[in-house]
Structure formats: structure tokens, C-alpha cells
């Protein structure tokens, strides 16, 4: 595995300030041009860059620096890292275990029904299938269409919930915002109803009373009471 120097320019700044190595040696070690190293030494380049000590990072030893200072033709060698970080593999099609490949048509059917906004390329990325298979399931021309049952790919372990949410969000970015009335009858917002002039229904009992009728009714009740007392 090829070893790469961390922060070459910052390392060159430190070597210029703290060693007696030649510009050519520093340039070869840091993969820079000798004129660029000379500009660093003259203060014309890398201004504001803090030097990085390669001894602390474990990429150069004091013995190696001493060899270079003793011999101007000596080329510094970078130390092998104590911890090897595996190289990042190029991301390819999602691999699906053999035990779960039979569930992919059911997952495709679930995505087609529940997320019609997803494109074929997105579905293919999610569960690792081909566009022709997706098209067959959309058109119900798949050889096993009669036996397919929609099943959540997250539950089946074919995709993660995070990946599914990301793809759904991507597909919904370009969708037009629904206009009022397109989604059927809905409740009015509070801002549209809080100032409505609504008159309460007035019952007949609450209407303004007639004074003459009230006194006449009281007089009749008083007359009946006196008659009962005489008896």
C-alpha cells in the first residue's frame, strides 16, 4: 500500500524552519517543486500555514533527518505507518445475499405502490436490482406477478431506513407544491376563521320581553292566590 505524506506544504514549512535539509531534499520528500520550497524559505509562499512536525505524525525519524543533513544527495524515506487503514473500495452495485434475492420482487412492488415518485435508478440503488425487472413489475409482466406480495425493503433487510428516506427526499424536491383545493376539502386555517362575524342564534325565550304581558300574568297569578286564601 502506497504511503502518502500528510499535509505536504505544512510539513515543508516545518522542515525549512527546523532542519538543514536542502530545498531539493525537502521538495522531493514533500512532492513539491524546489522553487516552491525556496519561496517558503523566503516568506513569499505558505504565509499563515503552521508547520507540521513529521516526527510527531510518525512519518519521519530523527535518524532520517540526520542522514539527509549529512548527505545532500540522500533522499528522505517516509516511515511505514504503524496502523494500516484499508483503502476505500470503489462503490459499486449493492450486493444482495442469495438468501434475500428472492424477496427483491416483493420489495420492488412495495416501493412502486408506496413511493411512485421514485425513479427506476433510485429503486435499483436501494435494493440492487435491474431496471428491466422493475419495469416488468410495474407493468405486471413479471413471470411471478400473481404470487408477489408488497413487502417493506427495510423490514426485509434489503435497504436501510436512512437510504430510503434520502431517496424519497431527493425525488420530492422537484415535485410541485399542492395547490389549495387539490387535496379535497380541508379545514380552514385559524387565520381565516378567527375574525369571522358569526351571529349567535337567538331563541324566542331570549327575545325582549313585553312589559304589559308580564304584569298581566303577575296580576292573574295574584288573583288566584287571594281566592284560594278566602276558601
C-alpha positions in Angstrom: 0.0 0.0 0.0 1.4 3.4 -1.0 2.1 5.7 1.9 1.1 9.3 1.4 2.5 12.3 3.3 0.1 14.2 5.4 -0.2 17.9 4.7 2.9 18.3 2.4 3.1 22.1 2.4 2.8 22.3 6.2 5.5 19.6 6.5 7.7 21.6 4.2 7.3 24.7 6.3 8.4 22.8 9.4 11.4 21.2 7.6 12.6 24.6 6.3 12.4 26.2 9.7 13.8 23.3 11.8 16.3 21.4 9.7 19.4 22.0 7.5 18.0 19.9 4.6 18.4 21.3 1.1 15.5 22.7 -0.9 15.8 19.7 -3.3 15.6 17.2 -0.5 12.5 18.9 1.1 10.9 19.2 -2.3 11.4 15.5 -3.2 10.1 14.4 0.2 7.0 16.7 0.2 6.3 16.2 -3.6 6.7 20.0 -4.2 8.8 22.0 -6.7 12.1 23.2 -5.4 11.2 26.8 -6.4 8.1 26.5 -4.2 10.2 25.4 -1.3 12.6 28.3 -1.9 9.6 30.6 -1.8 8.5 29.2 1.5 12.0 29.8 2.9 11.9 33.4 1.5 8.5 34.0 3.1 6.8 34.5 -0.3 4.7 31.4 -0.1 2.7 29.4 2.5 2.2 32.5 4.7 -0.1 31.8 7.6 0.5 28.0 7.3 1.6 26.5 10.6 4.4 23.9 10.2 3.5 20.3 10.8 6.2 18.2 12.6 6.6 14.9 10.7 8.3 13.4 13.8 5.0 13.8 15.8 3.0 12.3 13.0 5.4 9.4 12.8 6.2 9.9 9.1 9.8 10.8 9.6 12.5 9.9 12.1 15.4 12.0 13.6 17.9 9.5 12.2 16.4 10.0 8.7 16.8 13.8 9.0 20.3 13.4 10.3 21.2 11.3 7.2 19.8 13.9 4.9 21.6 16.7 6.6 24.9 14.8 6.4 24.5 14.0 2.7 22.7 16.5 0.4 22.2 13.7 -2.2 20.4 11.5 0.2 16.6 11.1 -0.4 14.4 11.0 2.7 12.3 8.0 3.1 8.9 8.2 4.7 8.3 5.7 7.5 5.8 2.9 7.2 2.6 3.7 9.2 2.1 1.7 12.4 -1.6 1.4 11.7 -2.8 0.5 8.3 -6.0 2.0 7.1 -7.8 -0.2 4.5 -8.2 1.5 1.1 -11.7 2.7 0.3 -13.3 0.4 -2.2 -15.0 1.9 -5.2 -18.7 1.9 -4.6 -20.5 -0.4 -7.0 -23.9 -2.0 -7.2 -25.4 -3.1 -3.9 -24.7 -6.7 -3.1 -27.7 -8.7 -2.0 -27.2 -12.1 -0.3 -28.5 -15.1 -2.1 -31.0 -15.8 0.8 -32.7 -12.5 0.3 -32.7 -12.2 -3.5 -36.0 -14.0 -3.8 -37.6 -11.1 -1.7 -36.5 -8.4 -4.1 -39.5 -8.6 -6.4 -41.8 -8.1 -3.3 -39.7 -5.1 -2.2 -39.9 -3.6 -5.7 -43.7 -4.0 -5.7 -43.8 -2.3 -2.3 -41.7 0.7 -3.5 -43.7 1.0 -6.7 -47.0 1.2 -4.8 -46.0 3.2 -1.8 -43.4 5.6 -3.4 -44.4 6.1 -7.0 -42.3 9.2 -7.1 -39.1 7.1 -7.0 -37.3 6.6 -10.3 -36.1 3.2 -11.5 -32.5 4.2 -10.9 -33.3 5.0 -7.3 -35.1 1.7 -6.7 -32.1 -0.1 -8.3 -29.7 1.6 -6.0 -31.8 0.8 -2.9 -32.2 -2.9 -3.3 -29.7 -3.8 -6.0 -31.9 -4.8 -8.9 -32.1 -4.2 -12.6 -34.3 -1.6 -14.5 -35.8 -4.4 -16.6 -37.1 -6.2 -13.5 -38.6 -3.0 -12.1 -40.3 -2.3 -15.5 -41.8 -5.9 -15.5 -43.2 -5.5 -12.1 -44.6 -2.1 -12.9 -46.4 -3.5 -16.0 -47.3 -6.8 -14.2 -45.4 -8.8 -16.9 -43.1 -10.4 -14.3 -43.2 -14.2 -14.5 -44.3 -14.4 -10.8 -46.6 -11.4 -10.7 -49.6 -13.4 -9.4 -47.7 -14.5 -6.3 -45.9 -11.2 -5.4 -46.8 -9.5 -2.2 -45.6 -6.0 -1.4 -43.1 -6.0 1.5 -41.1 -3.2 3.0 -37.5 -3.5 1.9 -36.3 -2.2 5.3 -38.1 -5.0 7.1 -36.6 -7.5 4.6 -33.1 -6.2 5.2 -32.6 -5.2 1.6 -32.2 -1.5 2.4 -31.7 0.8 5.4 -34.3 3.3 6.5 -31.8 6.1 6.1 -31.1 5.3 2.5 -34.8 5.0 1.7 -35.5 8.4 3.4 -32.7 10.0 1.4 -34.0 8.7 -2.0 -37.6 9.8 -1.1 -36.4 13.2 -0.2 -34.4 13.6 -3.4 -37.4 12.6 -5.5 -39.7 15.0 -3.7 -37.5 18.1 -4.2 -38.7 18.8 -7.7 -42.3 18.0 -7.1 -44.8 20.9 -7.4 -46.3 22.1 -4.1 -50.0 21.1 -4.0 -52.4 24.0 -4.6 -55.3 24.7 -2.2 -58.3 22.6 -3.2 -56.3 19.8 -4.9 -56.3 17.6 -1.9 -60.1 17.7 -1.3 -62.0 19.5 1.4 -59.8 20.5 4.4 -60.2 22.6 7.5 -59.7 26.3 7.1 -56.7 27.8 8.9 -57.2 29.6 12.1 -56.1 32.9 10.5 -59.1 32.6 8.2 -61.7 31.8 10.8 -60.7 33.8 13.9 -62.3 37.1 12.6 -65.5 35.7 11.1 -68.6 37.6 12.1 -70.7 34.8 13.5 -74.1 35.8 15.0 -75.4 33.5 17.7 -78.9 32.1 17.2 -81.4 33.9 19.4 -84.1 31.8 20.9 -87.6 33.0 21.3 -87.3 32.8 25.1 -84.3 35.2 24.9 -86.1 37.9 22.9 -87.1 41.2 24.5 -90.0 40.6 26.9 -93.2 42.7 26.7 -93.8 44.6 30.0 -97.6 44.6 29.7 -97.7 40.8 29.2 -95.5 40.3 32.2 -97.6 42.5 34.6 -100.8 40.9 33.3 -99.5 37.5 34.0 -98.4 38.5 37.6 -101.9 40.1 38.3 -103.7 36.9 37.3 -101.4 34.8 39.5 -102.1 37.2 42.4 -105.9 37.0 41.9 -105.8 33.2 42.0 -103.8 33.3 45.2 -106.4 35.6 47.0 -109.3 33.3 46.0 -107.5 30.3 47.5 -107.0 32.2 50.8 -110.7 33.1 51.1 -111.7 29.5 50.6 
